[in-house]
Amino acid sequence: MSTTVNATEREQEIVQNLTKIRHTVDQLKGSNTARLVAVSKYMPAEDIEYATKTGQTHFGENYVQELTEKSQKLPKSIDWHFIGHLQSNKCKAVAGIPNLFIVETIDSAKKADTLNKACIAVERQDKLKVYVQVNTSGEEAKSGVEPADALNVCKHIKENCPALELYGLMTIGMKDRDATNNPDFEVVAE
């Protein structure tokens, strides 16, 4: 009986948190559009199911194995985002996830080529959307192409990777920057 109470409390907590976050996003986005991607790494499948009941459909995972397991177990209506560093030897596994919405961490033309070949090998039905990750903060711990190389990687994907759809750029800004005029995001905008 206590399991039911705990599950109910957990579901209520998730619903409340998502409601609060959506309200904040709605206030800040103005006339722009925004998509909320719930990062679900280390979260049990039950938590993700609770979130889907609120209409949350986009979830981000950092690890290929966890993404693969969850994508097989959870509803096919979920749009998965791979948000972790993609190793070349994991490209085929990622490409084989049917409801993978996007890979957000392409950090080289070579990685794009490997993922493109993997999509072809698994006979992926639709083009796989990708973001090119740009390391705008210059932090060595972060992956991504140098800002000066981003355009070349984007062109390479457009011209040489028919199984991929270039969807945009992604960066992870430095944590301690001013949120109003974060130079990391200004670099991507340029």
N, C-alpha and C positions, 0 to 999 in steps of 0.2 A: 504494500500500500504506500509506503514512503517513496518508492521508486516513481510512482505515478505523480505524487506531489512534487518531487524533485524535478521530474520531466516537465511538469506544468509550469513550475517556477522558472526553469531554464528557458522554456518557450516564451514565456512572458518577458523575460529579460531580453531575449533576442529581438522580439517584436518592439519593445520599448526603445532599445538602442537603435534599431534601424529607422524607426519613426523619427527619433531625435536627429539622426544623421541626415535623413532626407529633408527634414525641415531646414537644417542649416545649409545644405546644398542649395535648396530652392531659394533661400534668402540671398546667398552669395553669387549665384550664377547669373542673376539679372535676366537679360533677354537671350543669353547664350544657352546652348544645350549642354547637358552633362550626363554622363553615365556613371552610376555608382557600381564599382566592382568590389564585391565583398571578398577580402582576402581570407581564405579558409584553411590555410596551412595549419596542420596539427589539430584542426577541429574535427570532432567526430561527425560521421554522416548524419546523425540525428540533428545536430545543430544546423547543418546545411538544409535539411528538410524543413526545419522550423522556419528558416529564413525564406525558403521558396514559397511558403504559405502566405507570406506578406507581399508576394509579387517580385521578390528579388530573383533575378535570373542569371546575372553575370557574377561569376566567382573566379578568383585568382588563386593559382597554386604555384609554389616555388619549386617543388620537386617532382620529377617525371613519374617516379613510382607511385607517389601518393595521388597524383593527378590521374594516372591510369586506373588505379584501384577505385577511386571515387567516381570516375566517369562511367565505369562499368556497373557500379552499385546504385548510383543515384539516377533520378529521372533524366531522360534524354533531352528534355526541354531546357536543361541548364546549358548556358553558353560559357564554356571554360576559357580562361585566359591563362597562358603559361607566362609567369612573371619572374621566374628564376633564371639564373645563368644557364644557358642551354649548351651542354657538351655535345660535340659532334657525334659521339657514339650513342646518343640518346635521340637523335633526330628522327630515326625511323619509328621509334615508339611514340613520339609526340605526333608525328604525321598520321599515325594510325588511329588517333582518337577522333571518332566521327563528329562529335559535337564540340570540338575545339574551335572556339571563335577566333582566337588570335594568339600569335606568339609575339610577346612585347619586347623581346630582348635580343634581336639580331644585332650582333656587334662587329660583323665583318662580312665582306663579300664572300669569303671562303665558307663561312657558316651559312650564308644564304644559299650558296651552291649546294651544300650538303643537305640542307632542309628541302630544297627544291627536288633534288634527286630522290630523297626519301618519299616525298609526296607522290612522285611518279611511280616509285617502286610499290607503294601500297595502293596504288590506283585510287587516290583520294578523289572524290566526286567533284568537289568545288575547290577553287583556288583557296589557299590558306592565307589569311590576312596576316601581315607582319608589320611591326613597328621597328624602325631602326633605333637602337638605344644609343644616345649621345652622352658622353661623359662631360658634362658642362662644368662640373665643379673641379675637375682635375684631380679628384681624390683617387689614389692608387687602389684603394679597396673596392672601388666601383668599376663595373664593366662598362663597355660602350666605346664607340668610335670617338676619335677626337673631333671637335666641331668642324675643323677644316676638311675632314675626310667624309663627313656625313653625306654631302651631295653626291660624291662619287659612289658610295655604297648604294644610295637610293637609285642612281642611274643604272648601276649594275643589276639591281633587282628588276627594275622595269624592263631592261633590255635583254637580260640573260636568264631570268627565272620565270618561265611561263606558268609554273604551278603555284607561284606566290603572287599575292596582291599587296603591293606597298600601300599601307593604310595610314602611315604617318610617322612621326618621330616621338620618342619617349625619352625622358630624362628623370633622374632622381636628384632633386635639388639638395644642396647642403642643408643640413638640419637647422643650423643656427642662423640662417639668413632671415632678413625682414620679409614677412609674407606679402607685403604690399608691392615691393619692387625687387623681387628676387632676381638677381642677375643670371642665375642658372636658367630660369625660364625665358628670360629676355634673349639669351643666346639662341635658344631653340626657335623662338619667334623670328629671329633674323634669318 
